[in-house]
């Protein structure tokens, strides 16, 4: 029974260099994906806060106790 694998030194070194390069490339790719996703999320959050829709503005108006528009009535002539 053998305790190890008999590899030439140059082959073992090349395998270590390639493995380390693959790990670094994977980490770099993962960071790139993370950055892209975080950028998209930040943009979505910013857009959601920037856009005030009709329902939100009416709700804010009710809270602030300022009417959106008064009732329209026709005065008798």
C-alpha positions as CSV (number, residue, x, y, z in Angstrom):
1,X,0.0,0.0,0.0
2,X,1.3,3.5,-0.9
3,X,1.1,6.5,1.4
4,X,1.1,9.1,-1.4
5,X,1.2,9.8,-5.1
6,X,4.6,10.0,-6.8
7,X,4.4,13.1,-9.0
8,X,7.3,14.9,-10.5
9,X,7.9,18.2,-8.7
10,X,7.1,20.3,-11.8
11,X,3.8,18.6,-12.3
12,X,2.8,19.1,-8.6
13,X,3.8,22.7,-8.8
14,X,1.8,23.3,-12.0
15,X,-1.3,21.6,-10.4
16,X,-1.0,23.9,-7.4
17,X,-0.6,27.0,-9.6
18,X,-3.6,26.0,-11.7
19,X,-5.8,25.2,-8.6
20,X,-4.9,28.6,-7.0
21,X,-5.7,30.4,-10.2
22,X,-9.1,28.7,-10.5
23,X,-10.0,29.6,-6.9
24,X,-9.0,33.2,-7.5
25,X,-11.0,33.3,-10.7
26,X,-14.1,31.9,-9.0
27,X,-13.8,34.4,-6.2
28,X,-13.5,37.3,-8.7
29,X,-16.5,36.0,-10.7
30,X,-18.5,35.7,-7.5
31,X,-17.6,39.3,-6.4
32,X,-18.7,40.5,-9.9
33,X,-22.1,38.8,-9.6
34,X,-22.5,40.2,-6.1
35,X,-21.7,43.7,-7.2
36,X,-24.1,43.5,-10.1
37,X,-26.9,42.2,-7.9
38,X,-26.3,44.8,-5.2
39,X,-26.3,47.5,-7.8
40,X,-29.6,46.4,-9.2
41,X,-31.1,46.2,-5.7
42,X,-29.9,49.7,-4.8
43,X,-31.4,51.1,-8.1
44,X,-34.7,49.4,-7.3
45,X,-34.8,50.8,-3.8
46,X,-33.9,54.3,-5.1
47,X,-36.6,54.1,-7.8
48,X,-39.2,53.0,-5.3
49,X,-38.5,55.9,-3.0
50,X,-38.3,58.4,-5.8
51,X,-41.6,57.5,-7.4
52,X,-44.6,58.7,-5.3
53,X,-47.7,57.3,-6.9
54,X,-51.3,58.5,-6.6
55,X,-52.2,56.2,-3.7
56,X,-49.1,57.3,-1.7
57,X,-49.7,61.0,-2.3
58,X,-53.3,60.7,-1.3
59,X,-52.3,58.8,1.9
60,X,-49.7,61.4,2.7
61,X,-52.3,64.1,2.1
62,X,-54.7,62.5,4.5
63,X,-52.0,62.2,7.2
64,X,-51.0,65.8,6.7
65,X,-54.7,66.8,6.8
66,X,-54.5,68.8,3.6
67,X,-57.2,67.9,1.1
68,X,-56.3,66.8,-2.4
69,X,-59.2,68.8,-3.8
70,X,-62.3,70.3,-2.4
71,X,-65.8,69.3,-3.4
72,X,-67.2,71.0,-6.4
73,X,-70.6,72.6,-6.0
74,X,-72.6,74.7,-8.4
75,X,-73.9,78.0,-7.0
76,X,-77.5,78.7,-7.8
77,X,-77.9,81.5,-10.3
